[in-house]
Amino acid sequence: MSRRIPPSTCLGAFLTIGLAAAGVHAQLSSAVRGPNTRVRCLTPLPQPPAAFTEEAAARGLDFIVAETTAPNAGFGGASFIDLDSDGDPDIVTCGRSGGLLGIYENDGTGSFIDRSATASTTLMPKGGGVVAADYDADGDMDLFITQVLADDVLLRNNGDFTFTDVTAAAGVAGNLGAGDGAAWGDYDGDGWLDLFVSNRTGSLFPDMTVSTVRNRLYRNMGDGTFVDMAPALGVDGGSEPTLTAAFVDFDLDGDADIYVGNDKGSGCLQWTNVLFENVGGTFVDITASSNTESCTDTMGIGIGDFDGNGWPDLYCTNTPQAPGHALMLNNGDQTFDWAAAQVGVTGNQLGWGCLFFDHDNDGDLALYVVHSNAENFLYDWSDTWPVPEIGAQMGLDHTGFSYNVSLADIDSDGDIDLLVQDLFGPLKLFINNEGSRRNWVRFRVVGENPNRDAIGAIVRCFVEGDMQISEVLAGGNNYRTQNELVAHFGLDNACIVDSVGVQWTDGQTRDITGYNAGETWSIYPPSMLGDNDFDGRFTRSDLTAMLTRLGPVEPGTEINDINGDGYINARDWRLLLARIGIDR
C-alpha cells in the first residue's frame, strides 16, 4: 500500500506554521518512501562452538556469595537493573561476606566496572531479594533489598552510582522477620509504584525463636513514603511461609493481580500458593476457582506464555518429592490447567529460580530452571509433548548450589544472556551465542510519570500470523531477582514486525506497524507523542524538532510517529498541529 501524500496536502500543513514551503516539501518527499526501505535481515550464521559460554570473570564480575547463620540469609539476589539510565543493564547483587552490596556498571559492551566500594555505606550481611523501580519518579531506578532478622533497605538512587539509605524516612523500616522476595507494581492504579514484600513467616532462627512477621504490601503515597496495606486488603498471608510473590496481570484486564508462592506446601498438608485477583484496587482470593493452588515448596515463580496461546502461564519450582515442579497453563478464562507431567517439566530436583525466555530467537519460549547440587535444566518448547531438555546441548547445564537466575541482553547483540548465582561460589554469566543466528526485536515501553518505566504494561507482538506477549515486570518473576525491563521477541527468519500493541496500566493503548527487526525500539503512550522535549506541552519547537526527523522511523525518533505507521510525515505533522491548537 502506498504511503505517498499529495504534495498540495503536505504544503498546506507546513505553511500553517510559517515554514519555508519548498524546503519542507523537499524533505517530506524523501520521508514518504515506500514500505520496508530500511529492512535489514540477518544472514544465518554458522553454529558457534557453544551456544552459551560462561564469561563472568572475563567481563569483570568477581562477586562470591557466602553463607550467614540466619535461615536463607545467604541466598542473596542478583538482578539486572539500568542504574544510570543509559540503556544497558547494570548488575546489583548481595550476599557476600561482610554485607557490601555488589554494584557493577555495564560499560556499554557487556563488560562491567565494579562500583561497589563507593556505591553505598549501608552494609547488608543478611541481604536477600534485590528489586528496583523509580518509586519517587525522579528519573532513575531505586533499590529495595530484603533482609533476614534485619531491616529491609530502600536505597534512593543519586544518579551517579551512589545511593542514599531512606528506609526509615520512607516508612519501610521495622520488617524484622524473614524477608525474602519482593516485587513492584501499581495495584491501586494511581500511577505510583507499590511494593509487595514476601516474609517467610514461621521461620525458625538459631536462638529457637519463630518469626511472626507477615507479608507486606506497601502503598506508595506519592510523597516518598509508604503505608502497609496488606492486613486491610487481606494479602498479608497470615502464618504462610512466603518465599516469593509476583504482581502479574494474569487476566490481562490492565491491573496488577498477585500470585503468592509459599513454602511447605507439598502434599497440600499445610499451605498452598494463592492467586489474588485485583478488583478495583482490592483483592479477591480466586485460588480454588482458578486451579492455581500449587501444593509445592515454591521457591521460584516463572511467568510467560509458554504454550503460545496469548495468556501468561505460571511455573513454580519445588523440592524433588512428588509432584515435582508445577506448570499451570492459562486458559484465558480465569482458569489454569496443570500440565507439568504431560509437558515433561516436573524436574524432580530441588529447584529454586526459574524463568521463561527465547534462548534461540525462534519465536518460542524456553524454560530455564536452576537446581541446588544438580544440573540446571533448559526445556525447549515443542508442539509435541514431552518437550526436550537441552541444557547440556546449550551449555547451560551448570551444576552447583544454584538458586537464582536473571536475564538481560548485556551486550546489545539481540539475544538474551543469563546471570546465575550459586551459594559458596562466584557469579556465573552465560553469554548467548545462539540467538544471533536468528532475527529479533526489542521494545522499551515508556510510561508517563510517575510510572515512567511502564511497569505492568502488556506488549503484544504480531509476526507472520503469530502473536507473542510480554508483561513489563519488576521483580517477582523468579526468585529474589529482577530481569531487565525490556520486552524481547525472537522472530526466527522474519525481517519486519507486522504490528505491535501496547496496553498501559492507566488505560492507554497503542498499535504500531512496520517496525524492523534487529532494533530496540521505544514505544510511547499516545499522550506523549510529539512531545520532543518531554516538557509535557506541545509547542512549535516540537514541530521544528519533528521536521529534522522526517522519514522512516529510527531508534530515537519514535516519539514523532504519532499515527504509528513507521514513518514520520505529513500525517504526523497534522496530528501534532491539532495538539498545539488544542493547547493554545
N, C-alpha and C positions, 0 to 999 in steps of 0.2 A: 504494500500500500504506500502511495506516495506521501511524503511528508512536506512537499513543497507548498508554499503560501504565495498567493498572487502578490507581486511587488507593490501594487497600489495599496493593498491592505496593510502591508508592513509599513509603508511610508507614512500613512496617516497616523499610525500609533506613535511613531518616533517623533513626528513633528509636534505632537501634543506637548512634549516636554522640551521643545526648543532645541533639539539636537540637529546637527548638520545632516540633512536627509540623504544626500549622496553617499557620505561616508558610512552612515549606519546601514544603508541598503546594501552596500558592498559587503559589509561584514555579515549581514543577515543572509545574503546569498550563499556565503560559504558555510553558514550554520545549518542550512536545511538540505544537506546531502541526503542521499538515500540511506535506508537502514543498513546496519551491520558494516559500516565503513571502517570500523576500528576493531573488528573481531580478531582476536588472536587465539589460535588453537595450539595446543601442545603437540609436539611430535613425540609419540610414545618413546620413552627412554628404555634402555635395556635394564634388565633386572639387576639391581645393585648387589654388592657382595652380601649385605644383610639388610633386611627390611628395617630393623631398628638397631641402633648402636648406642651403647651406654657411654656418655661423654661428660659426666658431671665434673670430674677433676680437670679435664682439658678445657672446660668452659668456665672455670673459676669458682665452682661450688665445693666448699670444704667443710660442710656442716655435718656433725655427728650427733646423733640422739643418744642421751644417757638416761638410765633409769633413775627414778626417785622412789621414795618409800610409800607415798600415798597411792591408793588404788588408781590404776590407769594414768597416773600423772606423767609418766614417761612418754606417753603417746602424743607427742606434740604434733601440731598440724603443720602443713606445708602448702602454701597457696600461691597462685599466680594472680598478682594484683598490679595494675598500672599506677604506680605511686606518683610518678611525675607527669602523667597525662601526655606522654609523648607518643602514644600509640603502640608501644611494645610492652609485653608483660614482664614485670619485675617479680621477685620471689620474696615472700615473708615466711619464716619458719621458726618454730620454737621447740624446746625440749632438750637443749644441750645443758651440760653440767654448768652450774652457776646461774643459769637463767637468762643469759644475754640473748636478746631477740636477734634472729638472723635476718638481715636486710641486704638483699642483693639487687643491684641496679643492672638492668639489661642495657648493654652499650649500643643496642640497635642492630647487632649482628647475631645475637643469640649467645653471646658470652656475657659474663657477669662480673661486676665490680662489688667487692664486699664493703658495704656501708655500715656494718653492724656496730662498730666501735663508737660511732658518733651519732647514731640514729636516735637512741632513747636512753635515758638514765634509769628507767624502770626495769628492774630485773624480775623475771617470771620463771622461777625454778620449777613451778608446778603448772606451767603453761600447757594448754591443750588445743582447743579449736581456734583457728585463725580465719576470720571473715572480715570483709571490708565493704564500706559504702560511704558515699558522701552524705553523712547524716545531717550536716549543718549547711549543705548547699553552697559551700564556698568555692567549689570547683575542683576539689581533689579528694582522693579516697582516704578515709579514716579507718583505723584498725580497731577491731574488737577481739580480745583474746580471753578465752575461758581458762579458769584455773581450778585446781582441787585443793580444798581447805585454805583458800586464799581468795582475796577479792579478784573477780574478773577485772579486766583492764580495758578502758577505752582510751585510745591514743588519737588525738587530733593531729592531722597532717599539716605541717607548717609549709609544705610545698618545696622543701629543699632537702629531702631525705632526713629530716629531723621531725620529732613528734613531741607533743605535749600531753602529759597524762591529765585527763579531765574526768576521770572516773567518778570522783566524789561530786564535783560540780554538776555533772550530768545526771546524777541520781541513780547510777547503776552499781554503786558500791554495796557491800553487805551480802553479796551472794556467796556465802562461805560454805557451800556444800560441795558436791562432786560435779563441778562444771565440766561439760563435755562438748557437744557440738553447738552450733549457733547458725542462724540464718536471718537475712534481712528481707523485708517485703513490706508493702504498703497495705496492711489488712483493712484499714478504715477508709481508704480512698481519698485521703486529704492531701496526697502528694508527698508527704513526709515519710521517710523510710523508718519502719518499726523493726523491732528486734526480738526474735524468739531465741531463748537460751534453754538448752537441754541440761537438766540435772539428773544425775544417776541416783535418784532417791533410794535410800536403803543401803547405800554402800557402807561396808564395814571398814573402819580405819584402824591403823596399828594400835591405837590406845583402846580398841574394842568399842568405841562409840559408833553409832549409826547415824548417817546423815538423814535429816528430815526435810531438807530444803527441796522445794518443788520447782517445777519448770516456771520460767518467767516469760511473759510477753510484755515487753517494754513499748509503750506507745510513745512515739516521738511527738512532743508538744510543739515543735517548730521554733522553740526559743533556746535550743541547745540542751534541753532537759528531757527526761523520760519518766513515765509513770507506769508501774507494773499493773497491767490489766488482766493477767492470767486468772486470778481467782474469780473476779467478777464475770469473766467470759467463759469460765468453766474449762479452761485449757491448761490448768496447772498440773494436771496429771495425778494428783493425789499421791499415793505411795508408789507409783510406777517408776521403775528404774530406766529413765530415758537416756539413751546414748546419742541419738541424733534425731532431728526433725527437719522438715523442709516446707517452705512456702511453695506450693505448686498449684497452678490453675488447672486442676485435673479435668474439669468440665468445660474449660475454655469459654467461660462466661465473663471474663475480664476482671475477676477479683482473686485475691490470694487465699486459697484454701491451705490447710495444714495437714501434713501427714507425719505422724509421730512414730518413731521406731524405738521400741522398748526391748530391754534385755530380759533374760529369764522367761521367755515366752514359749520355749519348746514344749510341745505336748499340750499346749493350752491349759496348763495346770494353774498358772497364776495370771500372767499378763499376755495381752496381745497388742499388736500395733493398733493405732487409732487414726481414722480419717475424719477430719472436721471440715464440713462444708461451710464456706463463708456465705452468710445470708445477710447482706446489708451491713457488714461490719460486726456481726455477731456470728457465733459458730454453733453448728448442729452436728452431733455425732451420728454419722451415717455408716459407721464401720460395718455393722451387720448387713444392712441392706445393700451395700456396695461390694461385699465379699472381699474385704481388704484386711481381715483380722491378722493374718500372717503370724501364726504361733511360732515365732523364731526368736533366737537370741540375736536380735538385729543390731549389727554394728554399723553397717553402711546401707544407704539408700541410693539406688541408681534411678534416674528419671530420663526417659527418652522414648520415642516412638519406635520400638524395636521391630514391630511387625508391619510398619508402614501403612497403617490404616488411618493416620491423621490424628491420633489421640495419644497422649503421653502415658506410657506404661510405667510400672513400678517394679523394682528388683530389690530384694532385701537379703543381705548376707546372713549366714547362720553358722553355728558350730557343726561338726561333722555328723551329728546324730540326725536321724530322720525327722522331717522330710528333706533336709538339706536347705540350700538357698531357695528363695521363693521368687517366682516370676508371676506377676499379675498383669494380664493384658487388658487394656482399657477398651470396652465395647462402645464407648461414646454415649451411653445411656445411663450413666452413673452406676454402672456395674462393671466388675472385672472378672475375668476367667483365670483360674490358676493353671499355669502351663509349664512350670519348670521341668517336670518329669518328661512331658511329651517333647518339649523343645530340646531337652538334654543339657540343662544348665544348673542342675542341682548342686554340683561342685563336690560335695562330700568331703570338704576340708574346712578348717577353721578360717572363715572368711572375715575380712574387715572392709576396706574401702572397695568401691566398685563404680564404674561409670560406663555410659554408652558413648561411643564416638565412631566416626567413619575413618577407620585406620588407613584405608587404601583409596579413599575418594571415589568409590564405585557407586555411591548413592545409597548404600545400605549401612545401617549402624551395626557395629560390633559391640560386644560386651566384654570389658576387662575387669577381672576380679583378682584382688591381691589376697594372699593367704599367709598365715604365720607358719614357718617351718615346713612349707610345701611349695610346689611350683605355683606361680601365678598363671591364671588361665585367660586366654583370649578366645571368645566364642564368635565366630563369623556367621552372620545371619544367612540363612539359606531357606528357600521355599520348601525344601524337603527337610522334615524333622527326623531325627535329632540333628541339630546344627553341629558343624565340625568345631573342635577345639584346636586352635592353630598357634598357641603361644610359642612353642618351640620353633615352629617354622618361621615365625615373625621375629624371633629374638627377644620375646617378652616373657619367657618362662623363668624369670629370675626366682631363685629360691633363697629366702632369708626370713626374718621375722618381719615381713611386710605388713603394714597396717593402714596406710592411706596412699592415695594416688590422686593427682590433679592434672589437668590438661591445658595446653595453650600452644599456639604456633609461635614459638620463641624466636625463630629466625626469619619470619615473614616470607616463607617459601611456599605457603599454601597447603601445608599438611600439619597434622596435629602431633605434637611431642608430649611426652609423659614424664611427670616427676613422681618418683616412688620413694616413700620414706620407710626405713627399717629401724627397728629398735636395736640399739647397740651397734649401729653401722652408719656409714656415710649416706647422704642423699644419693639417689640414683636418677640420672637424667637420660631418658631414652629418646634419641633423635630419630625422627621418622625419615626414612629414605624411600619408602614405598609409595607414599601418596603423591609424590612428584611425577609419577608415571601417568597420572590422570588429571582431568580438569577439576576446578573448584571455584567457589565464590564465597565471600565472607561479607557479613553485614554488621556494622556497628550502629545500633539503634540509639538515636539521640532523643532524650525526653526534655520536656520543659522543667525548669526549676520548680520545686526542689528535687524532683526525681530526674536529674539530668542524664543518668545512665540508663533510664527506661527499665529499671528492674521490674520484672513481671510482664514485660511486653512479649507478645506472641508473634513469631515470624514464620510465614508460610512461603515456601519456595517451589515454584512450578517449572519443571523442565521436561520437555518431550512427553507430556501427558502424565508425568508422575509428580507427586507432591511430597515434600519433606517439611517437617515442622520443628521449631525450636523455641524454647522459652528462655528469656534472659533471667538467670538465677544467680543470687548472691549468697552462696553457702547452702548447706543442707543437702545438696545433690552429691553425696559421697560420705566420707567420714572425717570430720574435723578439718575440712579443706574447702577451698573455693577455686573454681575454674575461671579463666579469663571471660570477660563479658562481651564476647563476640559470637554471633551466630555463624557457624561454619557448615557449608554444604558441599559434599562431594558431588561432582557432575558426570563422572565417568568420561565419556568422549564428547559430551555436549560443549559447544563453544559459547552459547549465549543463554541467558535465563529468559524463559518465556514471560514470567511475571512473578512479582513478589508482593505479598500482602502483609501488612503490619497492623497489629491491634495493640494500642497503648492502654494502660490501666485507667487513664482518665476518660476513656470512651472514644478517643480519636482513632481513625483508621485511615490507611493509605494504601494504594496499589501503584506499583511502578512496573514498567515493561522495558524490554530491550537492553538490559544491563549485562555487560560482558562477563564471561568467565575470567578467572585469573586476576581478580582485583578484590580489594577490600573496600566496600562502599559504606558511606554514612547515609542513614535514612532519617530524615527529619519529619516531625509531625506537621500536619497541614498548617497549624497556627504559626509555625516558624518560617515557612517557606518564603524566600525572597528577602529575609532579614539578614543581609550580608554582614553587617557589623554587629549583629547579635545584641542590639540595644533595646529590643522589644518594640521598636517603632518602624514604620515603613515610610521612607522618605526618598527624595530624588537621588540622594547619594547611593541608595540601594539599587536604583535603576542604572546609575552610572557604572556601578560595580558589575551589574549583570551584563552590560554591554561589552565588557572586556572578556566575558566568558562564553560568548556565543559559540554554538557548535555542539557536537556530541558531548554528552556529559563525561567528565573525567573525575577521578578521585580528587576531592577538594572543591568541586563546583556543584555538588548535588543539591545544595540549598536553593539553587536557581531553577531547577527543573520542577516548576510548580505543578504542571499538569502530569508529570510522571511518565513521559513518553521516551525518555532517554536523550532528549535534545533540548537545548536552550535556544529559543527562537521567539518569534513574534507572539505566539500564543502565550508564552510565559510573561512577556512584556505586558500584554493586555491585562493579564490577571494581576500583575503587580501594580499596574496603573490603577486598577479598580480598588486595590487595597489602600493605595495612597489617597485616593479620592474619598474613601470612607473615613479615613483617619484625619482628614483636614478639618 
